[in-house]
C-alpha cells in the first residue's frame, strides 16, 4: 500500500533515511537496507529488497512507521494519564515533571525534547508530540513509577484503562 503525502507535508528520502516535516515539527528515521523506499509524485512506496522473512517483516514495519511519521507532523499524537490516590499529584517545573506518589522522596522525570506535557488540577497529565513512539514511551515511563495497584486502585493510569480490582483479605469470624 503506498503512502499518499498531503500538500502540507514535505518528505525527503536519501538512502535508508527518511525525513518528514510538517506543521507540528520534523521527524527523521533511518531504516535497514533490506527495504527500498521510493518517493514519486507525493507518494511513498516501500518494497522488500530480498525475499527473506526479515525483509517481508521490515516491509510492513517501515511502511507503518513512515505512515505514522506523516500523520504525526500534521496532527500531534496525544496520551492522557490520570493519577489517583490520596496526596498523589504532579507539578510541571520547566522541562521536569515532579511527581508526588507516596514515596519518601519526589519522583523527577525530565521531559524529552519535542514532547509537550501539561498538568491540569495536579492529577491529569496530557502528553503530546509528533513522534508516536516517543509519546507512548513517555507515558509508559511515567506510569512505571507507580502502576495502579489492584486493591485500592491507587497509581498512575492511562485514561480509559480498566484495572481489575481484587477483593481484600477476609477475616475469619
Secondary structure, DSSP 4 states (H G I P E B T S, - for coil): -PEEPPTT-EEEEETTEEEEE-SS-EEEEE--TTEEEEEETTEEEEEESS-SHHHHHHHHHHHHHHHHHHHHHHS-EEEEEEEESTT-EEEEETTEEEEE-SSSS-EEEEPPTTEEEEEETTTEEEEEES-HHHHHHHHHHHHHHSBPPTTT--EEEETT--------PPPP-
